[in-house]
Amino acid sequence: MTLKIESLIKSFNNFKLGPIDHEFNHGLNVITGSIGSGKTTLLNMISGLVKPDDGSIFFHNSLLNNILPENRKIGYLFQNNA
């Protein structure tokens, strides 16, 4: 299983995430960072809840950018259930 991110960018008002280039391989992968660093934004883009401004997301070499969230078969759990 491989999740590959190429030149992923997302901007909101005064915040810009990216460009991000990374490949997540099979096994445990961890995203860490301070509050406001873009961890949730990145996860939301991977899961399809937020569209990136630019860049590509691949899962098993298939482009996910235009795939609906419910068809991506990717999910995540929040740290807190707030």
N, CA, C and O atoms as a CHARMM CRD file, in Angstrom:
* protein
*
  328
    1    1 MET  N      0.84800  -1.17200   0.00000 PROA 1      0.00000
    2    1 MET  CA     0.00000   0.00000   0.00000 PROA 1      0.00000
    3    1 MET  C      0.89000   1.23000   0.00000 PROA 1      0.00000
    4    1 MET  O      1.77900   1.35600   0.84200 PROA 1      0.00000
    5    2 THR  N      0.65800   2.12800  -0.93200 PROA 2      0.00000
    6    2 THR  CA     1.43600   3.34800  -1.00100 PROA 2      0.00000
    7    2 THR  C      0.51600   4.54000  -1.22400 PROA 2      0.00000
    8    2 THR  O     -0.33900   4.53000  -2.11000 PROA 2      0.00000
    9    3 LEU  N      0.70700   5.54900  -0.41900 PROA 3      0.00000
   10    3 LEU  CA     0.03000   6.82500  -0.58400 PROA 3      0.00000
   11    3 LEU  C      1.10900   7.83100  -0.93300 PROA 3      0.00000
   12    3 LEU  O      2.04800   8.03300  -0.16300 PROA 3      0.00000
   13    4 LYS  N      0.97900   8.46000  -2.08400 PROA 4      0.00000
   14    4 LYS  CA     2.00600   9.39000  -2.55100 PROA 4      0.00000
   15    4 LYS  C      1.38800  10.76500  -2.75200 PROA 4      0.00000
   16    4 LYS  O      0.32500  10.90400  -3.35600 PROA 4      0.00000
   17    5 ILE  N      2.07200  11.77400  -2.23700 PROA 5      0.00000
   18    5 ILE  CA     1.63500  13.16000  -2.34400 PROA 5      0.00000
   19    5 ILE  C      2.69500  13.91600  -3.14000 PROA 5      0.00000
   20    5 ILE  O      3.88100  13.86600  -2.81600 PROA 5      0.00000
   21    6 GLU  N      2.25500  14.61500  -4.18400 PROA 6      0.00000
   22    6 GLU  CA     3.18300  15.36400  -5.03700 PROA 6      0.00000
   23    6 GLU  C      2.76800  16.83000  -5.10700 PROA 6      0.00000
   24    6 GLU  O      1.67300  17.15000  -5.56900 PROA 6      0.00000
   25    7 SER  N      3.63700  17.70700  -4.65400 PROA 7      0.00000
   26    7 SER  CA     3.46900  19.16100  -4.76100 PROA 7      0.00000
   27    7 SER  C      2.11100  19.64300  -4.25900 PROA 7      0.00000
   28    7 SER  O      1.49700  20.51900  -4.86800 PROA 7      0.00000
   29    8 LEU  N      1.64400  19.07300  -3.15500 PROA 8      0.00000
   30    8 LEU  CA     0.32400  19.38800  -2.60700 PROA 8      0.00000
   31    8 LEU  C      0.34400  20.74600  -1.91500 PROA 8      0.00000
   32    8 LEU  O      1.20500  21.01500  -1.07800 PROA 8      0.00000
   33    9 ILE  N     -0.62300  21.60400  -2.27600 PROA 9      0.00000
   34    9 ILE  CA    -0.71400  22.96200  -1.72800 PROA 9      0.00000
   35    9 ILE  C     -2.16700  23.26600  -1.37100 PROA 9      0.00000
   36    9 ILE  O     -3.08700  22.92500  -2.11500 PROA 9      0.00000
   37   10 LYS  N     -2.35500  23.91000  -0.22500 PROA 10     0.00000
   38   10 LYS  CA    -3.67300  24.41900   0.16700 PROA 10     0.00000
   39   10 LYS  C     -3.47700  25.71500   0.93500 PROA 10     0.00000
   40   10 LYS  O     -2.62600  25.80300   1.82000 PROA 10     0.00000
   41   11 SER  N     -4.28000  26.73000   0.58600 PROA 11     0.00000
   42   11 SER  CA    -4.21000  28.02500   1.26600 PROA 11     0.00000
   43   11 SER  C     -5.57500  28.40700   1.81300 PROA 11     0.00000
   44   11 SER  O     -6.59900  28.19000   1.16500 PROA 11     0.00000
   45   12 PHE  N     -5.57900  28.97600   3.00800 PROA 12     0.00000
   46   12 PHE  CA    -6.76400  29.55500   3.62900 PROA 12     0.00000
   47   12 PHE  C     -6.34700  30.92100   4.18200 PROA 12     0.00000
   48   12 PHE  O     -5.46000  30.98200   5.03400 PROA 12     0.00000
   49   13 ASN  N     -6.94700  31.99000   3.73300 PROA 13     0.00000
   50   13 ASN  CA    -6.65900  33.33400   4.24500 PROA 13     0.00000
   51   13 ASN  C     -5.16100  33.53900   4.45700 PROA 13     0.00000
   52   13 ASN  O     -4.42300  33.67400   3.48100 PROA 13     0.00000
   53   14 ASN  N     -4.68800  33.56700   5.71400 PROA 14     0.00000
   54   14 ASN  CA    -3.27600  33.82900   6.01800 PROA 14     0.00000
   55   14 ASN  C     -2.45900  32.56200   6.22300 PROA 14     0.00000
   56   14 ASN  O     -1.33900  32.63500   6.72700 PROA 14     0.00000
   57   15 PHE  N     -2.98800  31.40700   5.84700 PROA 15     0.00000
   58   15 PHE  CA    -2.30700  30.12400   6.06300 PROA 15     0.00000
   59   15 PHE  C     -2.03300  29.45200   4.72600 PROA 15     0.00000
   60   15 PHE  O     -2.90000  29.40300   3.85300 PROA 15     0.00000
   61   16 LYS  N     -0.82200  28.93800   4.57700 PROA 16     0.00000
   62   16 LYS  CA    -0.48700  28.16600   3.37400 PROA 16     0.00000
   63   16 LYS  C      0.20700  26.88400   3.79500 PROA 16     0.00000
   64   16 LYS  O      1.16500  26.90700   4.56700 PROA 16     0.00000
   65   17 LEU  N     -0.28500  25.76600   3.28100 PROA 17     0.00000
   66   17 LEU  CA     0.30700  24.45700   3.52100 PROA 17     0.00000
   67   17 LEU  C      0.95300  23.99200   2.23000 PROA 17     0.00000
   68   17 LEU  O      0.30600  23.93600   1.18400 PROA 17     0.00000
   69   18 GLY  N      2.21900  23.66300   2.31000 PROA 18     0.00000
   70   18 GLY  CA     2.89800  23.08300   1.15100 PROA 18     0.00000
   71   18 GLY  C      3.84000  24.04100   0.47400 PROA 18     0.00000
   72   18 GLY  O      4.02800  25.17600   0.91300 PROA 18     0.00000
   73   19 PRO  N      4.42200  23.57300  -0.59000 PROA 19     0.00000
   74   19 PRO  CA     4.14400  22.30000  -1.25000 PROA 19     0.00000
   75   19 PRO  C      4.69800  21.10200  -0.46400 PROA 19     0.00000
   76   19 PRO  O      5.78400  21.16000   0.11200 PROA 19     0.00000
   77   20 ILE  N      3.92100  20.02500  -0.46000 PROA 20     0.00000
   78   20 ILE  CA     4.29900  18.80100   0.23400 PROA 20     0.00000
   79   20 ILE  C      4.54000  17.70300  -0.78600 PROA 20     0.00000
   80   20 ILE  O      3.71200  17.46000  -1.66400 PROA 20     0.00000
   81   21 ASP  N      5.67800  17.04500  -0.66100 PROA 21     0.00000
   82   21 ASP  CA     6.01900  15.86100  -1.44400 PROA 21     0.00000
   83   21 ASP  C      6.40400  14.78500  -0.44400 PROA 21     0.00000
   84   21 ASP  O      7.37100  14.93500   0.30200 PROA 21     0.00000
   85   22 HSD  N      5.63500  13.68800  -0.43300 PROA 22     0.00000
   86   22 HSD  CA     5.93300  12.62400   0.51500 PROA 22     0.00000
   87   22 HSD  C      5.30300  11.32400   0.04800 PROA 22     0.00000
   88   22 HSD  O      4.29200  11.32500  -0.65500 PROA 22     0.00000
   89   23 GLU  N      5.91400  10.21100   0.44700 PROA 23     0.00000
   90   23 GLU  CA     5.35300   8.89900   0.16000 PROA 23     0.00000
   91   23 GLU  C      5.20000   8.13100   1.46200 PROA 23     0.00000
   92   23 GLU  O      6.16900   7.92200   2.19200 PROA 23     0.00000
   93   24 PHE  N      3.97100   7.71400   1.74300 PROA 24     0.00000
   94   24 PHE  CA     3.66900   6.91600   2.92300 PROA 24     0.00000
   95   24 PHE  C      3.61800   5.46200   2.48400 PROA 24     0.00000
   96   24 PHE  O      2.84000   5.10900   1.59800 PROA 24     0.00000
   97   25 ASN  N      4.43100   4.62200   3.09000 PROA 25     0.00000
   98   25 ASN  CA     4.46600   3.21400   2.73700 PROA 25     0.00000
   99   25 ASN  C      3.71300   2.38700   3.75400 PROA 25     0.00000
  100   25 ASN  O      3.28500   2.88900   4.79400 PROA 25     0.00000
  101   26 HSD  N      3.55700   1.11600   3.44200 PROA 26     0.00000
  102   26 HSD  CA     2.82900   0.17900   4.29900 PROA 26     0.00000
  103   26 HSD  C      3.43200   0.19100   5.71000 PROA 26     0.00000
  104   26 HSD  O      4.65200   0.24200   5.87100 PROA 26     0.00000
  105   27 GLY  N      2.58200   0.14600   6.70700 PROA 27     0.00000
  106   27 GLY  CA     3.03700   0.17400   8.08600 PROA 27     0.00000
  107   27 GLY  C      2.50300   1.39900   8.79300 PROA 27     0.00000
  108   27 GLY  O      1.60200   2.07800   8.30100 PROA 27     0.00000
  109   28 LEU  N      3.05900   1.66400   9.92300 PROA 28     0.00000
  110   28 LEU  CA     2.62800   2.79200  10.73100 PROA 28     0.00000
  111   28 LEU  C      3.26800   4.07400  10.22100 PROA 28     0.00000
  112   28 LEU  O      4.48700   4.16200  10.07800 PROA 28     0.00000
  113   29 ASN  N      2.43100   5.06000   9.95200 PROA 29     0.00000
  114   29 ASN  CA     2.89400   6.37900   9.52500 PROA 29     0.00000
  115   29 ASN  C      2.30900   7.40200  10.48100 PROA 29     0.00000
  116   29 ASN  O      1.14300   7.30000  10.86300 PROA 29     0.00000
  117   30 VAL  N      3.09800   8.37900  10.86800 PROA 30     0.00000
  118   30 VAL  CA     2.68200   9.37600  11.84600 PROA 30     0.00000
  119   30 VAL  C      2.89100  10.76700  11.27200 PROA 30     0.00000
  120   30 VAL  O      3.92400  11.05100  10.66600 PROA 30     0.00000
  121   31 ILE  N      1.90000  11.63200  11.46800 PROA 31     0.00000
  122   31 ILE  CA     2.01600  13.03600  11.08400 PROA 31     0.00000
  123   31 ILE  C      2.03300  13.83800  12.37400 PROA 31     0.00000
  124   31 ILE  O      1.07800  13.79200  13.15000 PROA 31     0.00000
  125   32 THR  N      3.10400  14.56800  12.60300 PROA 32     0.00000
  126   32 THR  CA     3.21700  15.36900  13.81900 PROA 32     0.00000
  127   32 THR  C      3.46200  16.82900  13.45900 PROA 32     0.00000
  128   32 THR  O      3.90500  17.14300  12.35400 PROA 32     0.00000
  129   33 GLY  N      3.17200  17.70000  14.39000 PROA 33     0.00000
  130   33 GLY  CA     3.41800  19.11800  14.19100 PROA 33     0.00000
  131   33 GLY  C      2.69900  19.91500  15.25700 PROA 33     0.00000
  132   33 GLY  O      1.86100  19.39000  15.99000 PROA 33     0.00000
  133   34 SER  N      3.02900  21.16500  15.33000 PROA 34     0.00000
  134   34 SER  CA     2.41700  22.03600  16.32900 PROA 34     0.00000
  135   34 SER  C      0.98800  22.39100  15.91900 PROA 34     0.00000
  136   34 SER  O      0.56600  22.13100  14.79200 PROA 34     0.00000
  137   35 ILE  N      0.26700  22.97800  16.83900 PROA 35     0.00000
  138   35 ILE  CA    -1.09800  23.42600  16.55600 PROA 35     0.00000
  139   35 ILE  C     -1.06500  24.43500  15.41800 PROA 35     0.00000
  140   35 ILE  O     -0.28000  25.38400  15.43000 PROA 35     0.00000
  141   36 GLY  N     -1.93200  24.21200  14.43300 PROA 36     0.00000
  142   36 GLY  CA    -2.01100  25.13700  13.30300 PROA 36     0.00000
  143   36 GLY  C     -1.01600  24.87900  12.19900 PROA 36     0.00000
  144   36 GLY  O     -0.89700  25.68500  11.27600 PROA 36     0.00000
  145   37 SER  N     -0.28900  23.76200  12.26900 PROA 37     0.00000
  146   37 SER  CA     0.73700  23.48800  11.25500 PROA 37     0.00000
  147   37 SER  C      0.18000  22.84900   9.98400 PROA 37     0.00000
  148   37 SER  O      0.88300  22.77500   8.97600 PROA 37     0.00000
  149   38 GLY  N     -1.08700  22.38200  10.01700 PROA 38     0.00000
  150   38 GLY  CA    -1.70000  21.83900   8.80900 PROA 38     0.00000
  151   38 GLY  C     -1.92200  20.34100   8.81100 PROA 38     0.00000
  152   38 GLY  O     -2.24200  19.76900   7.76900 PROA 38     0.00000
  153   39 LYS  N     -1.76000  19.69000   9.95300 PROA 39     0.00000
  154   39 LYS  CA    -1.94200  18.23000  10.03500 PROA 39     0.00000
  155   39 LYS  C     -3.35000  17.81600   9.61400 PROA 39     0.00000
  156   39 LYS  O     -3.52000  16.92200   8.78600 PROA 39     0.00000
  157   40 THR  N     -4.35200  18.47000  10.18700 PROA 40     0.00000
  158   40 THR  CA    -5.73700  18.12700   9.86700 PROA 40     0.00000
  159   40 THR  C     -6.06800  18.49200   8.43000 PROA 40     0.00000
  160   40 THR  O     -6.78200  17.75100   7.75500 PROA 40     0.00000
  161   41 THR  N     -5.56500  19.61100   7.95500 PROA 41     0.00000
  162   41 THR  CA    -5.78300  19.99800   6.55400 PROA 41     0.00000
  163   41 THR  C     -5.21600  18.94400   5.62100 PROA 41     0.00000
  164   41 THR  O     -5.86200  18.57800   4.63800 PROA 41     0.00000
  165   42 LEU  N     -4.01800  18.44900   5.91200 PROA 42     0.00000
  166   42 LEU  CA    -3.41200  17.40500   5.09200 PROA 42     0.00000
  167   42 LEU  C     -4.28000  16.14600   5.10400 PROA 42     0.00000
  168   42 LEU  O     -4.54900  15.57400   4.04800 PROA 42     0.00000
  169   43 LEU  N     -4.71700  15.71200   6.28000 PROA 43     0.00000
  170   43 LEU  CA    -5.57100  14.52800   6.37100 PROA 43     0.00000
  171   43 LEU  C     -6.90000  14.73400   5.64400 PROA 43     0.00000
  172   43 LEU  O     -7.40500  13.81500   4.99900 PROA 43     0.00000
  173   44 ASN  N     -7.46000  15.92800   5.74600 PROA 44     0.00000
  174   44 ASN  CA    -8.70900  16.22300   5.04500 PROA 44     0.00000
  175   44 ASN  C     -8.53200  16.19300   3.53100 PROA 44     0.00000
  176   44 ASN  O     -9.44400  15.77500   2.81700 PROA 44     0.00000
  177   45 MET  N     -7.39300  16.62100   3.03500 PROA 45     0.00000
  178   45 MET  CA    -7.13300  16.54900   1.59100 PROA 45     0.00000
  179   45 MET  C     -6.95300  15.09600   1.15400 PROA 45     0.00000
  180   45 MET  O     -7.47700  14.69000   0.11700 PROA 45     0.00000
  181   46 ILE  N     -6.21800  14.31700   1.94000 PROA 46     0.00000
  182   46 ILE  CA    -6.00900  12.90600   1.59700 PROA 46     0.00000
  183   46 ILE  C     -7.34400  12.16100   1.57000 PROA 46     0.00000
  184   46 ILE  O     -7.58000  11.34700   0.67700 PROA 46     0.00000
  185   47 SER  N     -8.21000  12.43200   2.53500 PROA 47     0.00000
  186   47 SER  CA    -9.49400  11.73200   2.60600 PROA 47     0.00000
  187   47 SER  C    -10.52700  12.29100   1.63100 PROA 47     0.00000
  188   47 SER  O    -11.56200  11.66400   1.40600 PROA 47     0.00000
  189   48 GLY  N    -10.26300  13.46000   1.05100 PROA 48     0.00000
  190   48 GLY  CA   -11.16600  14.04000   0.06300 PROA 48     0.00000
  191   48 GLY  C    -12.15700  15.04100   0.62100 PROA 48     0.00000
  192   48 GLY  O    -13.02000  15.52500  -0.11100 PROA 48     0.00000
  193   49 LEU  N    -12.05200  15.36100   1.89700 PROA 49     0.00000
  194   49 LEU  CA   -12.96900  16.32600   2.49900 PROA 49     0.00000
  195   49 LEU  C    -12.63200  17.76100   2.12300 PROA 49     0.00000
  196   49 LEU  O    -13.50000  18.63300   2.16300 PROA 49     0.00000
  197   50 VAL  N    -11.37800  18.01200   1.76000 PROA 50     0.00000
  198   50 VAL  CA   -10.91200  19.33400   1.31500 PROA 50     0.00000
  199   50 VAL  C    -10.14900  19.13900   0.01200 PROA 50     0.00000
  200   50 VAL  O     -9.29900  18.25500  -0.08900 PROA 50     0.00000
  201   51 LYS  N    -10.45500  19.96900  -0.98700 PROA 51     0.00000
  202   51 LYS  CA    -9.74800  19.88500  -2.26500 PROA 51     0.00000
  203   51 LYS  C     -8.45700  20.69200  -2.19300 PROA 51     0.00000
  204   51 LYS  O     -8.46000  21.82400  -1.70900 PROA 51     0.00000
  205   52 PRO  N     -7.36100  20.12400  -2.66700 PROA 52     0.00000
  206   52 PRO  CA    -6.10600  20.88900  -2.70800 PROA 52     0.00000
  207   52 PRO  C     -6.18000  21.99300  -3.75600 PROA 52     0.00000
  208   52 PRO  O     -6.90800  21.87200  -4.74100 PROA 52     0.00000
  209   53 ASP  N     -5.43300  23.06100  -3.54500 PROA 53     0.00000
  210   53 ASP  CA    -5.33900  24.12100  -4.54600 PROA 53     0.00000
  211   53 ASP  C     -4.47900  23.66600  -5.72000 PROA 53     0.00000
  212   53 ASP  O     -4.69900  24.07300  -6.86000 PROA 53     0.00000
  213   54 ASP  N     -3.50800  22.82700  -5.42800 PROA 54     0.00000
  214   54 ASP  CA    -2.60300  22.32300  -6.46400 PROA 54     0.00000
  215   54 ASP  C     -1.97100  21.03200  -5.96500 PROA 54     0.00000
  216   54 ASP  O     -1.97800  20.76000  -4.76500 PROA 54     0.00000
  217   55 GLY  N     -1.43600  20.25500  -6.85800 PROA 55     0.00000
  218   55 GLY  CA    -0.75800  19.02600  -6.49100 PROA 55     0.00000
  219   55 GLY  C     -1.61600  17.80000  -6.71500 PROA 55     0.00000
  220   55 GLY  O     -2.76300  17.89500  -7.15000 PROA 55     0.00000
  221   56 SER  N     -1.03900  16.63800  -6.40900 PROA 56     0.00000
  222   56 SER  CA    -1.69400  15.36300  -6.67500 PROA 56     0.00000
  223   56 SER  C     -1.57700  14.42300  -5.48700 PROA 56     0.00000
  224   56 SER  O     -0.60200  14.45300  -4.73600 PROA 56     0.00000
  225   57 ILE  N     -2.60500  13.58100  -5.33800 PROA 57     0.00000
  226   57 ILE  CA    -2.63000  12.54700  -4.30900 PROA 57     0.00000
  227   57 ILE  C     -2.86200  11.21600  -5.01800 PROA 57     0.00000
  228   57 ILE  O     -3.84800  11.04700  -5.73600 PROA 57     0.00000
  229   58 PHE  N     -1.94500  10.27600  -4.80900 PROA 58     0.00000
  230   58 PHE  CA    -2.04700   8.96300  -5.44600 PROA 58     0.00000
  231   58 PHE  C     -2.16500   7.88600  -4.37300 PROA 58     0.00000
  232   58 PHE  O     -1.48600   7.94700  -3.34800 PROA 58     0.00000
  233   59 PHE  N     -3.02900   6.90200  -4.61100 PROA 59     0.00000
  234   59 PHE  CA    -3.15700   5.73800  -3.74400 PROA 59     0.00000
  235   59 PHE  C     -3.09100   4.51900  -4.64400 PROA 59     0.00000
  236   59 PHE  O     -3.92100   4.36200  -5.53900 PROA 59     0.00000
  237   60 HSD  N     -2.11500   3.65900  -4.41700 PROA 60     0.00000
  238   60 HSD  CA    -1.86600   2.50500  -5.29100 PROA 60     0.00000
  239   60 HSD  C     -1.71500   2.96600  -6.73900 PROA 60     0.00000
  240   60 HSD  O     -2.23300   2.32200  -7.65100 PROA 60     0.00000
  241   61 ASN  N     -1.01000   4.07200  -6.95500 PROA 61     0.00000
  242   61 ASN  CA    -0.73200   4.64500  -8.27700 PROA 61     0.00000
  243   61 ASN  C     -1.96400   5.18400  -8.99200 PROA 61     0.00000
  244   61 ASN  O     -1.87900   5.50100 -10.17800 PROA 61     0.00000
  245   62 SER  N     -3.10400   5.30100  -8.31900 PROA 62     0.00000
  246   62 SER  CA    -4.30700   5.88800  -8.90800 PROA 62     0.00000
  247   62 SER  C     -4.49600   7.29800  -8.36500 PROA 62     0.00000
  248   62 SER  O     -4.43800   7.51800  -7.15500 PROA 62     0.00000
  249   63 LEU  N     -4.72300   8.24800  -9.26200 PROA 63     0.00000
  250   63 LEU  CA    -4.93600   9.63800  -8.86700 PROA 63     0.00000
  251   63 LEU  C     -6.26400   9.76500  -8.13900 PROA 63     0.00000
  252   63 LEU  O     -7.29500   9.32000  -8.64300 PROA 63     0.00000
  253   64 LEU  N     -6.24500  10.37000  -6.96000 PROA 64     0.00000
  254   64 LEU  CA    -7.45100  10.51000  -6.13600 PROA 64     0.00000
  255   64 LEU  C     -8.09400  11.88500  -6.20600 PROA 64     0.00000
  256   64 LEU  O     -9.20400  12.06200  -5.70500 PROA 64     0.00000
  257   65 ASN  N     -7.43900  12.85000  -6.80100 PROA 65     0.00000
  258   65 ASN  CA    -7.90100  14.23900  -6.71000 PROA 65     0.00000
  259   65 ASN  C     -9.38000  14.42600  -7.03500 PROA 65     0.00000
  260   65 ASN  O    -10.04500  15.22800  -6.37800 PROA 65     0.00000
  261   66 ASN  N     -9.91500  13.71900  -8.01700 PROA 66     0.00000
  262   66 ASN  CA   -11.30600  13.90600  -8.41500 PROA 66     0.00000
  263   66 ASN  C    -12.21700  12.77000  -7.95600 PROA 66     0.00000
  264   66 ASN  O    -13.35500  12.66600  -8.41300 PROA 66     0.00000
  265   67 ILE  N    -11.72800  11.92200  -7.05900 PROA 67     0.00000
  266   67 ILE  CA   -12.52500  10.82500  -6.51800 PROA 67     0.00000
  267   67 ILE  C    -13.26200  11.32700  -5.27400 PROA 67     0.00000
  268   67 ILE  O    -12.65800  11.95400  -4.40300 PROA 67     0.00000
  269   68 LEU  N    -14.55600  11.05500  -5.19200 PROA 68     0.00000
  270   68 LEU  CA   -15.34300  11.48400  -4.03400 PROA 68     0.00000
  271   68 LEU  C    -14.84000  10.81100  -2.75800 PROA 68     0.00000
  272   68 LEU  O    -14.33500   9.69000  -2.81400 PROA 68     0.00000
  273   69 PRO  N    -14.96900  11.47700  -1.61200 PROA 69     0.00000
  274   69 PRO  CA   -14.47200  10.91300  -0.35200 PROA 69     0.00000
  275   69 PRO  C    -14.99900   9.50200  -0.07200 PROA 69     0.00000
  276   69 PRO  O    -14.24700   8.63500   0.37400 PROA 69     0.00000
  277   70 GLU  N    -16.27700   9.27300  -0.33100 PROA 70     0.00000
  278   70 GLU  CA   -16.86100   7.96800  -0.03100 PROA 70     0.00000
  279   70 GLU  C    -16.35300   6.85200  -0.93700 PROA 70     0.00000
  280   70 GLU  O    -16.53500   5.67300  -0.63300 PROA 70     0.00000
  281   71 ASN  N    -15.71800   7.21600  -2.04400 PROA 71     0.00000
  282   71 ASN  CA   -15.17400   6.21600  -2.96800 PROA 71     0.00000
  283   71 ASN  C    -13.66800   6.02300  -2.82200 PROA 71     0.00000
  284   71 ASN  O    -13.09100   5.19300  -3.52400 PROA 71     0.00000
  285   72 ARG  N    -13.01900   6.76500  -1.93000 PROA 72     0.00000
  286   72 ARG  CA   -11.56700   6.66800  -1.76200 PROA 72     0.00000
  287   72 ARG  C    -11.14200   5.49800  -0.88400 PROA 72     0.00000
  288   72 ARG  O    -10.00700   5.03000  -0.98400 PROA 72     0.00000
  289   73 LYS  N    -12.03200   5.02600  -0.03500 PROA 73     0.00000
  290   73 LYS  CA   -11.71900   3.94600   0.90500 PROA 73     0.00000
  291   73 LYS  C    -10.54400   4.32200   1.81000 PROA 73     0.00000
  292   73 LYS  O     -9.69200   3.49700   2.13900 PROA 73     0.00000
  293   74 ILE  N    -10.53200   5.60100   2.19800 PROA 74     0.00000
  294   74 ILE  CA    -9.52300   6.12900   3.11400 PROA 74     0.00000
  295   74 ILE  C    -10.26700   6.85400   4.22500 PROA 74     0.00000
  296   74 ILE  O    -11.19900   7.61100   3.95600 PROA 74     0.00000
  297   75 GLY  N     -9.87000   6.63400   5.44900 PROA 75     0.00000
  298   75 GLY  CA   -10.47500   7.33600   6.56000 PROA 75     0.00000
  299   75 GLY  C     -9.44900   7.57000   7.64900 PROA 75     0.00000
  300   75 GLY  O     -8.34200   7.03200   7.60900 PROA 75     0.00000
  301   76 TYR  N     -9.82800   8.37500   8.61500 PROA 76     0.00000
  302   76 TYR  CA    -8.94700   8.59900   9.75600 PROA 76     0.00000
  303   76 TYR  C     -9.77400   8.90200  10.98400 PROA 76     0.00000
  304   76 TYR  O    -10.94000   9.28700  10.89000 PROA 76     0.00000
  305   77 LEU  N     -9.16300   8.72600  12.12400 PROA 77     0.00000
  306   77 LEU  CA    -9.80900   8.99900  13.40100 PROA 77     0.00000
  307   77 LEU  C     -9.17000  10.21500  14.03300 PROA 77     0.00000
  308   77 LEU  O     -7.95000  10.37800  14.01800 PROA 77     0.00000
  309   78 PHE  N    -10.02300  11.07400  14.59500 PROA 78     0.00000
  310   78 PHE  CA    -9.50800  12.23500  15.31000 PROA 78     0.00000
  311   78 PHE  C     -8.91000  11.80100  16.63500 PROA 78     0.00000
  312   78 PHE  O     -9.32900  10.80000  17.21600 PROA 78     0.00000
  313   79 GLN  N     -7.93400  12.55300  17.10900 PROA 79     0.00000
  314   79 GLN  CA    -7.32400  12.27200  18.39100 PROA 79     0.00000
  315   79 GLN  C     -8.34800  12.40800  19.52900 PROA 79     0.00000
  316   79 GLN  O     -8.41300  11.58300  20.44000 PROA 79     0.00000
  317   80 ASN  N     -9.13800  13.47500  19.43900 PROA 80     0.00000
  318   80 ASN  CA   -10.20800  13.71000  20.41100 PROA 80     0.00000
  319   80 ASN  C    -11.54500  13.61500  19.69500 PROA 80     0.00000
  320   80 ASN  O    -11.64200  13.95800  18.51700 PROA 80     0.00000
  321   81 ASN  N    -12.56500  13.16000  20.38300 PROA 81     0.00000
  322   81 ASN  CA   -13.86200  13.00300  19.74300 PROA 81     0.00000
  323   81 ASN  C    -14.74300  14.24800  19.89600 PROA 81     0.00000
  324   81 ASN  O    -15.96900  14.13800  19.93800 PROA 81     0.00000
  325   82 ALA  N    -14.13200  15.41200  19.97900 PROA 82     0.00000
  326   82 ALA  CA   -14.87200  16.66100  20.15800 PROA 82     0.00000
  327   82 ALA  C    -15.72000  16.90700  18.96400 PROA 82     0.00000
  328   82 ALA  O    -16.42900  17.91100  18.90700 PROA 82     0.00000
